[in-house]
Amino acid sequence: MANLTEANLEGANLTRANLTWVKCEKTNLKRAILKWVIFDEWANLERADLEGADLERVNLKRANLKRANLKEAILKGANLEGANLEGADLERANLEGANLKGANLKGTILEKTN
């Protein structure tokens, strides 16, 4: 398993990257381009900084995004089914067409989110 815990990937272009079995706890992914990235189910992005990241059509089914910073993130068409978003900040995030079925939204900040 690759470990990117606390790595700085700010602004990185990871389009279509295969991040299965990669641990991304507290990883800095601010403004990163993560379109169509492949995460395995149960991906761990707890406390990751994804502010302004482009996560269009990403599969984050059952992912752990607890306390993640997703301010202004683009999550158009993303699959967040069963994801743990407890305490995550999604202020001004774009959730157009995102699947949130069964997601844990306890304490999630959803101000100005569409």
Summary of the structure (lengths in Angstrom):
residues: 114
radius of gyration: 12.1
end to end distance: 35.0
largest distance: 36.6
contacts: 354
relative contact order: 0.16
helix: 0%
strand: 21%
